[in-house]
Amino acid sequence: MVENRSMHSRVRITVIYIIVLLMGLSCLLPLLNILAISLSSSAAVSANRVGVLPVDFTLTAYNKILSDGQFWRSFLISVVRVVLCLALNLAVTVPMAYAMTKGKKEFRARNIYMNLLIFAMLFNGGMIPTYILVRNLGLLNSIWSLVLPGALPIFNVILLMNFFLGIPRSLEEAALMDGANPIQILLRIMVPCAKPCLATISLFSIVGSWNDFFSGLIYMQKAENYPIMTYIQSLNVDIQELLKSGATSSALENITELSNRNLNAAKIVVAVIPLLMIYPILQKYLITGIVMGSVKE
Amino acid sequence: MDRDKNEKMKKVRRRSELSYHLMVFPGLFFLILFSYIPMVGLLMAFQDFVPAKGLFRSEFVGLKHFTYMFQLPDIGKIIRNTLVIALGKMMLGMVIAIAFAILLNEVRIKIMKKTVQTIVYLPHFLSWVVLASVVTNMFGLDGSVNQVLASLGLEKVNFLGNSRVFPSLIIGTDVWKEFGYSSVVYLAAITSIDPGLHEAATMDGASWWKRIWHVTLPGMLPIILLMTATNLTSILSAGFDQIYNLYSPLVYETGDVLDTYVYRIGLVGRQYSFGAAVGLCRSIVGMVLLLSSNALTKKLTDQKIF
């Protein structure tokens, strides 16, 4: 009986480990496939011979990228955008979140502002009025169209406000006794205490603005102003249209775009590298972010 | 003396209040500019909006665009597609994430657990622009999946171009992208269950399945309810980025959703007023959903979504 049971549980554990491993592989292999394609020869890629390992290993694609002006232009636009977004997000979010921690007694207009924030989370003008606004502001084709519309992430304000509320009140009161003003309290006490939350907010801002392709698609009329993801997206379109239109592989073989598959894959890999570089930090703050996500107002 | 102190406190308080207003100001500026002005801009849904004339000189046409919208045969199809895809993603996504969390919790080899976690969280952080290429490489006509099907002697499937398969592809790949990241919450819920409960159940001779069913899942229930309510709020956004990067006219029949429709007709087709009308309906229904699921969450779990 006992032996039967331990036998049973050993089988169970093995099955569990296999399923977990398979799920892990399902996430890993498709990504390795892109990497392998970027490192393989065009011929091998066109013949669909590339799996998870490169075939006819070559760095030609990466060499080509080095001299691709538009790629690096878009890359740079995205870097600048990420920096501007991050700086602006923090500059706007931090003071607002702190002011929102104040009660009605200390800050009489607090609830008015809070309701304005909450209503904007519930209801929005949507894609088209926002586009018309950005256009009327003369921001089309400007990097600011990629930065300003997302300047105030309301959810982050509330996230940070809740974090501030969790910091012991006595710290603030002691500083107040010493004659510190609210701005000093915010910068010298609250901000250092809220570092984990600020890190989470910053990381999500970075990932969000790096990954966004849609703003670039609608606000940039010239392809030379595309941020990196919009640029990559514009590459995908040509090939996908071909593949989706159901053309047979033999008909496609002559089309030059298809032989660019390894070049495009290499572009994707390079475009993802910045994210992979911050991924270890991202993972560290992942849990913090999610736990804070269960917000209590 | 006491009055003096009181006076001083009042002065300090007034000065503080002024600084609070100053702190709110930058945020308020952007809130009004990019949230509230577009709401006013929704007036264009009731106009024949011409950008050159602007919001104030365009002609008002009442509910013309709304009546037109509800007469379109497309609109019912688009709402159905949106709901099917969003609900499918929500339900399958939760089931897989919960199952994965339960299985991962059983893994005792630390390095394996850490490695698997690192890998499965990764797709969440990648853009759909990037993942669209990954999906195309897998599910394209010459993709890996079709190669496997062919080698098994089965017929190839045009996953990206067949409107009967397309919604499943969208749901499946979204679940694939997000299950790891979503499982974090459930994993945290599992580890917070009192181990004593499991021990007691084992003593009573409960099998592994029975313990999962009677101890683990009930312990996770509050978080499952909370996540259900949170997910319900996004029922109208079936995932623009994903669908936009994967769909084509071949699959509009089942793959076109509210957001892609508004984008195509409203922005690309420059029917601004009509697009804004669809957007307005979407926003109103979205608001109602958000408010009701918030009320539901409060009732069920004492938590609030916002």
HADDOCK unambig.tbl for C-alpha pairs under 7 A between the chains (distance, minus, plus):
assign (segid A and resid 16 and name CA) (segid B and resid 103 and name CA) 6.05 0.50 0.50
assign (segid A and resid 17 and name CA) (segid B and resid 107 and name CA) 6.71 0.50 0.50
assign (segid A and resid 20 and name CA) (segid B and resid 103 and name CA) 6.77 0.50 0.50
assign (segid A and resid 20 and name CA) (segid B and resid 104 and name CA) 6.51 0.50 0.50
assign (segid A and resid 24 and name CA) (segid B and resid 116 and name CA) 5.32 0.50 0.50
assign (segid A and resid 24 and name CA) (segid B and resid 119 and name CA) 6.25 0.50 0.50
assign (segid A and resid 24 and name CA) (segid B and resid 120 and name CA) 5.85 0.50 0.50
assign (segid A and resid 27 and name CA) (segid B and resid 119 and name CA) 6.53 0.50 0.50
assign (segid A and resid 27 and name CA) (segid B and resid 120 and name CA) 5.80 0.50 0.50
assign (segid A and resid 28 and name CA) (segid B and resid 119 and name CA) 6.32 0.50 0.50
assign (segid A and resid 30 and name CA) (segid B and resid 134 and name CA) 6.12 0.50 0.50
assign (segid A and resid 31 and name CA) (segid B and resid 134 and name CA) 6.73 0.50 0.50
assign (segid A and resid 34 and name CA) (segid B and resid 134 and name CA) 6.65 0.50 0.50
assign (segid A and resid 92 and name CA) (segid B and resid 26 and name CA) 5.73 0.50 0.50
assign (segid A and resid 92 and name CA) (segid B and resid 27 and name CA) 5.19 0.50 0.50
assign (segid A and resid 93 and name CA) (segid B and resid 27 and name CA) 6.81 0.50 0.50
assign (segid A and resid 95 and name CA) (segid B and resid 23 and name CA) 4.82 0.50 0.50
assign (segid A and resid 95 and name CA) (segid B and resid 24 and name CA) 6.50 0.50 0.50
assign (segid A and resid 96 and name CA) (segid B and resid 23 and name CA) 5.45 0.50 0.50
assign (segid A and resid 96 and name CA) (segid B and resid 24 and name CA) 4.55 0.50 0.50
assign (segid A and resid 96 and name CA) (segid B and resid 27 and name CA) 6.26 0.50 0.50
assign (segid A and resid 99 and name CA) (segid B and resid 20 and name CA) 5.16 0.50 0.50
assign (segid A and resid 99 and name CA) (segid B and resid 23 and name CA) 6.38 0.50 0.50
assign (segid A and resid 99 and name CA) (segid B and resid 24 and name CA) 6.50 0.50 0.50
assign (segid A and resid 106 and name CA) (segid B and resid 13 and name CA) 6.88 0.50 0.50
assign (segid A and resid 106 and name CA) (segid B and resid 17 and name CA) 6.59 0.50 0.50
assign (segid A and resid 107 and name CA) (segid B and resid 17 and name CA) 5.50 0.50 0.50
assign (segid A and resid 120 and name CA) (segid B and resid 35 and name CA) 6.19 0.50 0.50
assign (segid A and resid 122 and name CA) (segid B and resid 287 and name CA) 5.15 0.50 0.50
assign (segid A and resid 122 and name CA) (segid B and resid 290 and name CA) 6.87 0.50 0.50
assign (segid A and resid 123 and name CA) (segid B and resid 283 and name CA) 5.84 0.50 0.50
assign (segid A and resid 123 and name CA) (segid B and resid 287 and name CA) 5.81 0.50 0.50
assign (segid A and resid 124 and name CA) (segid B and resid 35 and name CA) 6.35 0.50 0.50
assign (segid A and resid 124 and name CA) (segid B and resid 39 and name CA) 6.08 0.50 0.50
assign (segid A and resid 124 and name CA) (segid B and resid 283 and name CA) 6.32 0.50 0.50
assign (segid A and resid 125 and name CA) (segid B and resid 35 and name CA) 6.86 0.50 0.50
assign (segid A and resid 125 and name CA) (segid B and resid 38 and name CA) 4.68 0.50 0.50
assign (segid A and resid 125 and name CA) (segid B and resid 39 and name CA) 4.21 0.50 0.50
assign (segid A and resid 125 and name CA) (segid B and resid 41 and name CA) 6.96 0.50 0.50
assign (segid A and resid 125 and name CA) (segid B and resid 42 and name CA) 6.02 0.50 0.50
assign (segid A and resid 126 and name CA) (segid B and resid 279 and name CA) 5.89 0.50 0.50
assign (segid A and resid 128 and name CA) (segid B and resid 266 and name CA) 6.95 0.50 0.50
assign (segid A and resid 128 and name CA) (segid B and resid 267 and name CA) 6.72 0.50 0.50
assign (segid A and resid 128 and name CA) (segid B and resid 272 and name CA) 6.48 0.50 0.50
assign (segid A and resid 128 and name CA) (segid B and resid 275 and name CA) 6.76 0.50 0.50
assign (segid A and resid 128 and name CA) (segid B and resid 276 and name CA) 5.87 0.50 0.50
assign (segid A and resid 129 and name CA) (segid B and resid 38 and name CA) 4.94 0.50 0.50
assign (segid A and resid 129 and name CA) (segid B and resid 41 and name CA) 5.15 0.50 0.50
assign (segid A and resid 129 and name CA) (segid B and resid 42 and name CA) 6.21 0.50 0.50
assign (segid A and resid 129 and name CA) (segid B and resid 276 and name CA) 6.95 0.50 0.50
assign (segid A and resid 130 and name CA) (segid B and resid 38 and name CA) 5.34 0.50 0.50
assign (segid A and resid 133 and name CA) (segid B and resid 38 and name CA) 6.90 0.50 0.50
assign (segid A and resid 149 and name CA) (segid B and resid 34 and name CA) 5.83 0.50 0.50
assign (segid A and resid 151 and name CA) (segid B and resid 30 and name CA) 6.65 0.50 0.50
assign (segid A and resid 152 and name CA) (segid B and resid 27 and name CA) 6.15 0.50 0.50
assign (segid A and resid 152 and name CA) (segid B and resid 30 and name CA) 6.32 0.50 0.50
assign (segid A and resid 152 and name CA) (segid B and resid 31 and name CA) 6.72 0.50 0.50
assign (segid A and resid 181 and name CA) (segid B and resid 16 and name CA) 6.88 0.50 0.50
assign (segid A and resid 182 and name CA) (segid B and resid 16 and name CA) 6.12 0.50 0.50
assign (segid A and resid 182 and name CA) (segid B and resid 19 and name CA) 6.77 0.50 0.50
assign (segid A and resid 207 and name CA) (segid B and resid 125 and name CA) 6.95 0.50 0.50
assign (segid A and resid 211 and name CA) (segid B and resid 126 and name CA) 6.99 0.50 0.50
assign (segid A and resid 211 and name CA) (segid B and resid 127 and name CA) 4.98 0.50 0.50
assign (segid A and resid 229 and name CA) (segid B and resid 129 and name CA) 6.55 0.50 0.50
assign (segid A and resid 233 and name CA) (segid B and resid 129 and name CA) 5.63 0.50 0.50
assign (segid A and resid 236 and name CA) (segid B and resid 133 and name CA) 6.97 0.50 0.50
assign (segid A and resid 243 and name CA) (segid B and resid 140 and name CA) 6.62 0.50 0.50
assign (segid A and resid 243 and name CA) (segid B and resid 141 and name CA) 6.68 0.50 0.50
assign (segid A and resid 244 and name CA) (segid B and resid 160 and name CA) 5.96 0.50 0.50
assign (segid A and resid 244 and name CA) (segid B and resid 161 and name CA) 5.22 0.50 0.50
assign (segid A and resid 245 and name CA) (segid B and resid 161 and name CA) 6.94 0.50 0.50
assign (segid A and resid 246 and name CA) (segid B and resid 161 and name CA) 6.99 0.50 0.50
assign (segid A and resid 268 and name CA) (segid B and resid 130 and name CA) 6.38 0.50 0.50
assign (segid A and resid 290 and name CA) (segid B and resid 185 and name CA) 6.90 0.50 0.50
assign (segid A and resid 294 and name CA) (segid B and resid 305 and name CA) 6.85 0.50 0.50
assign (segid A and resid 295 and name CA) (segid B and resid 304 and name CA) 6.60 0.50 0.50
assign (segid A and resid 295 and name CA) (segid B and resid 305 and name CA) 6.22 0.50 0.50
assign (segid A and resid 295 and name CA) (segid B and resid 306 and name CA) 6.31 0.50 0.50
assign (segid A and resid 296 and name CA) (segid B and resid 303 and name CA) 6.54 0.50 0.50
assign (segid A and resid 296 and name CA) (segid B and resid 304 and name CA) 5.82 0.50 0.50
assign (segid A and resid 296 and name CA) (segid B and resid 306 and name CA) 6.92 0.50 0.50
assign (segid A and resid 297 and name CA) (segid B and resid 306 and name CA) 6.62 0.50 0.50
